[in-house]
Amino acid sequence: MKDMYEYLKQIDEVIAGGPYHDDWDSLSAHPLPKWFRNGKFGIFIHWGIYSVPAFGNEWYSRNMYIQGSPEFEHHVKTYGPQKEFGYKDFIPMFKAEKFNAKEWAQLFEEAGAKYVVPVAEHHDGFQMYKSELSHWNAAEMGPKRDTLGELCEALAERGLVNGASSHRAEHWFFMGHGKEFDSDIKEPMQRGDFYWPAMPEQDHHDIFSEPAPTEEYLQDWLTRTCEIIDEYHPKLLYFDWWIQHQSFRPYLKKLAAYYYNRAEEWGEEVLINYKHDAFMFGTAVVDIERGQFADVKPYYWQTDTAVALNSWCYTENNSYRSSADIICDLVDIVSKNGNLLLNIGPRADGTIPEEDKAILREIGAWLKVNGEAIYDSHLWRKYGEGPTQVVEGQFSDKIKKEFTSKDIRYTMNGDRLYAIVMRCEEEGSYIFPSLGKQDASSKPNFAGIIEDVSVLGFDSPCQWTRDEEGLHVKVKGVKTDKPVVFKVKLR
């Protein structure tokens, strides 16, 4: 096993010797990777021990120890009392016997994704990779395979960018309810134990909550995260919430400096995703969980959401979104200077449910035809127009957006302006107000020269005219439940 304190010395040495230091001024100079800005669409993967019970959601390890919760009652009824069958006892059942990294990578490529972010360690504390800091990992237990390593290799073969997600911070309190009754979560505990430290759970949103993580726990968090960096070279390091707790601040700066310096050594472009102002603005890329912004932003950002509304992991009763709704989100997000990270949840045996596959392939089919309006694109002078208002903020993806044919989103790529209609018009008549002729009011409207207008994916010529009301387009034979993309060639 690797000595944590020796590793901490190495971390300090790398920080001292690199161009990036553990202060916000230095870290703010780190550039946004070109591959991320151009890629626009990635895949998130929640897969782990929680995929075995496949009940409730990926918080099963916490909720099964909360007396009176649906997970608690389900667990006792299905597996027996927690003192006799605890969360750790799912590990031998997590075999991943049908996991095929190459098949996963092929599916993600078919989906049109450009980067992939597997959860390397969730709140439950089980590492989905080979570790020299803890024995509680997938290479030594459960599957007895380095699942993260296998997937990284398969992604590289397909030219997909590999990332990794750490949710370790929340483990500080995640198993704490198990100490409130007679369960398998008991004292004494020490670093290295699966359930350690199982502290009392406080207000999640109080960044000054007590008991605060100890120095030992924070050092453990730092070295675990740096081990992922050193062994798997992720180009994107994603953090879930709770790292915004005040105790993490100095360790976040160390982590970022170490990561950015390592990337300089590799000659790679990397980035960090974070939530809730955990990092100083401008030092990493902000992420909005299950939501998005209502308006365009001058800074780059990302949405993470899932194919299922009720859970990030596989459950037997997942409530799936339609591919058309997800594509509308992708278009809206890209037009506002963002990326979409879309999550799927494989089964415990390593197979991806057919519902997840179907959604990914439908997205991929749309991107294969319309991808030129998404990949490598950038902002136009305005993101869009139309009557439908997008609700801003996290956890808003359950609010269905009833887009109309008057809801338009714009992107640019070279001399092509893309006008993306969010809902197909049966009559085939569209108007784009922002592309009208400039009137005599001297308002700063679009005054460009339009050479041609065409529709992507359909062998249907467009008839178009332009006046002060807007660009008028008529096209026949275009019927779809997904956004329609018009390419406007400019001179």
Disulfide bonds with the S-S distance in Angstrom:
none
